[in-house]
Amino acid sequence: MEPSKIQMLYDSSRALFSQEGLPTFQQIHYLKNLLDKVEALDVGIDEFGLCDSPKSDTTTDSSKGLLCGQGFSEITYVHIHECDDFSMGVFCLPAGKVFPLHDHPGMTVLSKLLYGSAHVKAYDWITLDCTGCQTIGLAGKVVDEVIKAPHEPSILFPRSGGNIHSFTALTPCAILDVLAPPYSDEFGRPSTYYSDIPIPSLNGYAILEEKPMPSDLVVQAAPYLGPSIVTVDDYNFGQIGFDNHV
């Protein structure tokens, strides 16, 4: 039986991010192409589900055993997998909700908008000062646009590509993320939030200042209802040879 799309994404992410040394450009783009093939149904979400569960759980379309893309009232995270090397999950946003400006320290992030539309704003550091209680610095804007599914997956690198970004949902939307390595306070990879102050005399640049996590940011959890993933803990994982695929 051919593996599911999410299984293929897991297998390739595991092979890529558990190897010694940095991944190559070719390997990253092979993973990006796999991500581009994943659709909402492949991760257990029905964008246009009827949301008529008899238990009044409007996030679940009980007739199909899927999450309902139109049924989320708060930002919701669907956890798919996490290990030391990477994590996989889906953020589902109702229309009008904002995931504020935040960073991905020392991380490579591949993201795909599965459905809907969102305004994305992203920066990279030009200079920064981490010596005080709060990080502050000059950043250059990389992205400031509305994206609509289907849309090419994005790749954020630790120091380029828009590592500090925010999302505003214009319609109900969902974003599938692969983060390598995952967030970890223990290993110095916390999620930090920022306010941005545009510089009128420098178009495309802003001062970013660290701020506490917004008190109105609510992220709920929903179960992953997509195809089961066989992980390295379930069988004796053999490294995938990227040379055989790309």
N, C-alpha and C positions, 0 to 999 in steps of 0.2 A: 504494500500500500504506500502511495506517495505521501510523504510527511506534509502536515499542514503548513501554511505560510508562516504562522507564528513559531512553529517548531523549527523551521528552516532559519528564521531570524534568530532564534535562541542559539541554535547550533553554531551559526556563523559568528555571532557575537561572542560566544564562549571561546571559539577557536581563535578569534582575532585578539580579544582583550586579555586572554590568559597567557598569550605567548610572551616570550622575552623580547624586550626591545619595543620601539615605537612602531605602530602599524604604518604601512606604506600608503601612499595616496591611492594606489590601485586597490588595495584591500578595503580602505574606507569607502571607496566608490562602489565596490562590489556589494558591501553591506547596504549602502544607500539605495542601490537598485532593488535589493530584496525588500527593503522597507517600503519602497515606492509601490510594490505590488500588494501590500497589505491594505485591506478595506475594513470598514467598521464591523461587518458581519464576521470577519476573521478573528476578531477579539471579543465576540459575544455582544455586540451592540447593534440594535436596529434603529437607524436614524429616524425612521418614520413609524415606529411602533405605535400601536393603539393605546398602550398604557392603561389597559382596562382590567388590571389585576383585581380579583375578588377580595384580596386582602387590603385594597386601597394603597398599595405600594406603587406610587406612580413612576418609580424608576424602573419597574420591571414589567415587561410584556409577558404575562404568564402563559399565553397561548403558544409562545415560541421558545420560552426559556431563555430570553435575551434581555439585556438592559435596554431601556427605551431612551433613545437619544433626545426626545422632546420632553422627558419627564423629570429632568434635574432642576431643582429649585436653588441649589447652591453649587459652587465649584466642587466637583467630586473626583476623587482619584481611584482608579481601578488598578490595583496592584497585580502585576502579572508574575514578576520574578525579581529577586535581588540576591546577589552573591558579592563576594569581595571585589570582583572585577567589573561588574556592570549591573545595571538595573533596567527593567522594562516595565512600563505602565502607561496608562491613558488618563489624561486630564479631560474631564467633560465639563463644559461651561455653559450655563444658560445665557440667553441673550442679555446683554447689558452688564454682565459681571466682568470684573477686571482682576487679572493676576498681576500684581504690581511688579515694578522693576526689581529684578533679583539677579544674582550671579551664579556661576557654576565654576568654583575655584579649582584649577588644575584638571578640569574635566573636558572630555570630548562628548558632544551631545548631537545626536541625530534625531530629528523631529519630523513627523508628517501630520498635516492637517487631514483628518479622515473624512470630515464632512463639515459643512457650514462655512462661515466667513468670520474673520477677525482682523482687527488692526494690530499690527506688530510694530513695536519700536525697540531698537537694539543699538547698543553702544559697545565700543572697545576702549580700553584705557589708553590714554596718551601719556599722562604722568599721574602718579598717585602718591599720597602720603599716608602711610599706615603707622606712623610713630605715635600718634595721639590715641585718645580713647575711641575715636571714630575714624574710619577710612574716608578720605576726601581726595578728589583729584579731577583732572581734566580728561574728558572722554570725547571721542569722535563718534558721531552717529553713523551707523552702518545701514540700518533699515528703518524706514518710517513709511509703511504702506499697508494697504488692505490686501489680505490674501484670501482667496476663495478656493475651496476644493472643487475639482482636483488640482493640487498644487505640488510642484516638485519638493521633495523633502529638503530640509535645511541641514547644514552641518556647522556646528559651532566648535571651534578649537579653544584651548585654554587661553590664548592671547589674541585670537582673531575670529572673525565671522559673526560678531555680535554676541559675545559671551554674557553680556548683561542685557536682559530683555524683559519686556512686558507684553501681555496680551489683553486685548479688550474684545470680548465676544460681541459681534454685531448681530449674529443669529446664534441659535444653539449650535455648538461646535465641539469637536473632540480632537485632541492632539496626542498622538502616540510618540513616546519618548524612549530612546535608548541612551542611558547615561553611563559613561565609563571614565573613571570609576564612579560609584554612587556617592551621594552625600554622606558625610561622616564627621560628626563633631570630634570623635576620638582621634581621627587621622587628619584633622585640620582642614576639613572640607565642609564647613557649615554653609547654610544658605543665608546670604546677607541681602538685606533690602536697601534700596536707595531712593532718594528724591533727586530729580534732575532740574537744574536751573539753567535754561538756555542763555547763551552769551550773544546778545544782539549784534555785537560787532564782529562775531566769528560765526558765520552761518554754518550750521551743521555740528557745532560744538556745544558742550554743556559742562557745568560743574556738577559732578555726582557726589552726594554726601550720604554716608551710611545713616540709616535710621532704624528704629526698632520695627519688628514685624507689625504691620498694621493691625490694630485691634479689631477692625471689621473684616479681616480676611478669615473666612470660614472655608475649610476644606474637609468635606465629608469623605467617607470611604464607601465603596460599593464592591461587591464580589466580582471576581473575574469569572465570566460564564462562557468563555471561548473554549476552543479545543484544549485538552490537557497537553501539558508539555512534559516530555521525558527529559529530566535534567541529569547532570553529571552525577548526582547523588543516587539516581535510579539505575544507572548502568555504568559499565566501565567505559567512560567516554574516550573515544579516539579522536585525536586532533584531525580537523578537516584540512586538507592540503589546498590552499588557495590557488596554487599553481594549476590545479586541475579544473578550476572554475573560471579563472580570469586570464 
